[in-house]
Amino acid sequence: MERIESYGYEVYRDDEKLYYYDSHPHPNDPLLAKTHPHHKHIPPDMKHHRIPTKDIKFDRPNLPFLIEEIIEELEASK
């Protein structure tokens, strides 16, 4: 089985990017150390506003978590 070494997941509503995940390392950001290199980019200033992510990993499928998160956010925004 091949191991995933990097990824990027982007979530849009229509043409608006809501947030995204990636595995680009940011070793100088102590906030991200706990989930290094996994993190989520959120507004405002998504390129520089990063938070840890609890459920994105290299060693298991991420799609179930992403789908669940998107469904929860859609339901919350109703």
N, C-alpha and C positions, 0 to 999 in steps of 0.2 A: 504494500500500500504506500502510495506517495504521500509525503507530508506537505501541507500548505505552508508556505514561507512568508506570504504577504497577501493582503486583500484590501478591498475598498468596497463599502456598501453605501449607496446613496439613496435617500428617501425623499421623494417628491410628492407634492400635491399639485396636480396640473403642471404648470411650468415653474413652480416655486420649490426650490430645494429647502426642505425642512431641517435636515441634519444629515450627517454621514459618519461612518465608522471607518477607521483605517488602522494599519499596524505600523505606520511609520514611527520609528523610535524617537522619543524626546527625553533623552537621559538626564537633561538638566531641569526637568519639571518634576519636583518632588510629589506633586499632587497625583501624577500618573504612575508613580513607582509601584503601587500595589497591583496594578493590572498591566504593567509594561509587557509588550508594547501596545496593547489593545486600548483604544480610547474612542470617545465619541466627540464629534465637533458639533457645537450647537450655537444658535444665534445668541447675542449679536456677534458679528465678526467671526463667522464660523471658522475661518482659516486659523485664527489664533485662540479661540475660546474652546478649550478641550477639557473633557471630564473623564474620569475612569469609567470603564464599562464592566459590569459584573459577569456577563454571560457570553461574551465573544471569546473564542478559543481557537487554537490551531489544531487541537487534537480531537475535535468532534464537529459535526455539522452545525452551522450557525443559522441556517434558514429557518428552522422551527422557532427559535427565539425571536428572530427579526419579524416573522409573520405575526407572532403573538403580540409583540410590542406595537406594531402598526395597527392591529385590530383594536388593542386597548386605547391607543391614542385617537383613533377614529370614533370609537364609542364615547370617549370623554369629551370630544369636541362637538357632540350632537346637542 
